[in-house]
């Protein structure tokens, strides 16, 4: 163990962690025993002794194919194992802050691309020089009447930082945002679940609610039954039974009389389940019985059929159906059990069993498990029984009867059973009629309900009404309600007989209930009953927050817009019964009292339902970005006011044009990063605005992302779209601002700042204001000034240095080594510019050096190898053009 | 070009000379040459894990993914003799994996008073039995060898248990101890226990069409790998190594052939038995025999495909469906 630790630790993945991962797998249902742990350890030790222990990312990744064969025992497990392993690896790697060595994937970066890159880089430098020489001498002083308030920088900076830090600390522990979000949710109104029809298949949010396994059946009963059902049976084989042969041969005075032996075989069962729809709860109940049997070691093969058992399907309805002959060929010696209403096997024309029922004689042992109570059995059951089937109720008692038959060969007598009323007459004739959306006459509804009440009894009727409260029928919810509601005498509603009766009803078989019936059933509930049911449902929905493995999944639809892709994938898999289908939809409702047919959603789990919770509550979920934003709003207003008024002042509204514009530009830049990242599936925080207490009030905005980004395309997109969108907004603001600016005559004595001009600024001002005589200049409107600042900001970020946007792009294109070289060259150029042209570039160079810190650590590899698409190349081209257009050799000069 | 070995016309009879037929058998052998076997990368690791831990390797996967061939490939690469193969039948017992004893002949011999009463000569060792015997020095086990058994010196062997899911349920359970300890007992020879030497333990490779029929206890003692069906690139590679004629990834015939193949294999195709790699290889050979041009797109010759489709889809009911799919496919390609 000790040596192993030493060798593995460089990779920062410790065996303990791997075993924790195995523990997780075991909880997820993998069959892992001590031997497997030892085997995994053996493999690690063996690898270590060969010096092949993983110490690179690629090796760790490969470890999965070494461990999977030990852990997995089925193709499904093998597939999910790979996913889980990757997930686990990524998690532990990100927590271990690992540096990633190069990828071993084949290098596909083409020479052409590299060459192209160098040409472009050369062009950039050339253009920069041209721009520099062209524009630096011709700077026109832009009149800025108020003197530059330097005091604000010195005087405010320290206390400012302290205040910000304090606020950050406070907000991390105690969130005013919680109150805000609460307020917001009240304003937004209630979220409800409602049934709606849609011809398009909407997008679903799947929430898994926790629910302990409901005990429908007594497990001890099943253990006994399974023991009996699993008893081995003897079959004859063509092998000699030697002792018997010897005995008989000697009896016959040496006349050789062979006796064939027998072998005891475990009996196997072929079960056919009637399933009218995918939500057929009667079939679910049968499945539950089968699950119990399998759990107790009975070998069961299950198929489904729809009314006619001659055509069977397995779980996957897309596979071709199997005929009786197929089944016989596959399972000749199995015992046949059919879960079905006996009426399915009786021809309505003759009243006799269908002729094909004879075909089942292929199996010598066969039985029908019918949901009808034996007390109500009649002619149908008799004729089926005459055709060689054993007819038993589909209950634990039925299984007991089955055992008797198997072991004693006598047809068992169905003893006295609990009395249960006969199935409602109204439902018998045309069960599907009661699924219609159109409401029948009130009289008929009344009759139906009274028959139902008689058939089900008051407790099960209460259960039925409870099931009607949730917009759709769902097997999990049926069971959940059954076990959480209390009927008369404070008894649990769920029991075998009631469940059997309930699942026979057509709504449970087809998995849908029309609104008129739901309304009727709910209004029959007393107020306390309804409240209890709704509370129980709310509790169930809340359990979705616990994210446990146990339980079941609810499908909740959202508005069916712009989900074409999903629609397609669903269309492929879901059988289409009709054009119009019902779904449980998530809807907002404010102010009004919810109708009886909807279920209100607890506030706490609201976030689970949104496709992208972070984009909905952009700032509410993250207190720090919000707080920083608020501070930045304040500082920019402050700065804007100073610019407008000339001295610090609290009439902040005067700074509004500047503050709004600069925030808009920086937000456009940062959100460009953020939204692209989210679209590419990369975890990112909303932008952090960095306030300062200088004239501009803002230093920048920072978007935190989850590294490493494994796809080159994603990286390129994120870091080109940010500057592009920032640039677009800046330019727009310059145009608007220039229209609002004035031209004034300048007096050379007056001090102020003259702003440097980039190509774009120069061209735009020429187009809007036109050529100015020497003694005139533009008095920039705050909006234009903010636009100008935005342009500078964007341009600076496109410098190909370290962790700046430009540096990232260079990295993505040519890998770390090139990016580092380019960064240092660029820093060198900046320093040169600083010495020869404008000292401000020195500070930029320092910032660039800071941006080099930890540059490499964020990447998965030195080189990306996925190929580039044309659209990505266009984006890079656009970023390049923007850089050229916005580069300002001498951003500003102070004139005194 | 057409097949013209047999025409159904009397005038085409070869009166004296024998018709020269293609060397179909040897070509098949060529396909099964272990040197041309291309395992899945995951499978390679699984084999290594199994060798490392000395546990049996259980392989599942669709027919045609090369489960059986892996054993040959492993034995070939490690320089062992070809694997000792045990073909499981629905009546197999665990004992049969090691040896069978001809009780009836022995009994008969006793009856008619034949002199040969040596029990050994009614004993036939089977795959794993042979492997375990070979894992010992000949001298140590000589007394248990029937006449005519060629031991050939101590060595390790690969044992292949093919399609274990065919056997009765009890078969794998009965094997557990024997496989773990690599020993067996012969009840007919006063329960003598023959055990493999630790360093010479046979390497056990088991194939199964589905893991569902196997008990958990057995699964846990095995190294498990499910061979996924090869993707297009892998198929191309397999075709290249198996039948060299279709070299080059971009050859037109192969592109179309693989496309049609994957169309037939799609889950919604409605075929009961999906064509597997072996069928694909066979089909490509037939296409070649029928004169398909490597550089032409297959879609231009629908009659050629229709004629050869029977090599790809083998059951009568599937053929109808396959022809429908083919028609749709050609139409789609043309548009």
Interface residues (C-beta under 8 A of the other chain):
Chain A: X31 X33 X35 X36 X39 X42 X43 X46 X62 X65 X66 X68 X69 X70 X72 X73 X74 X75 X78 X237 X238 X240 X242 X245 X254 X256 X258 X263 X265 X266 X268 X299 X318 X319 X320 X572
Chain B: X41 X42 X44 X45 X46 X48 X49 X50 X52 X53 X55 X57 X60 X61 X91 X103 X104 X107 X108 X111 X168 X169 X170 X211 X212 X216 X219 X220 X221 X223 X224 X225 X226 X228 X267 X268 X270 X271 X272
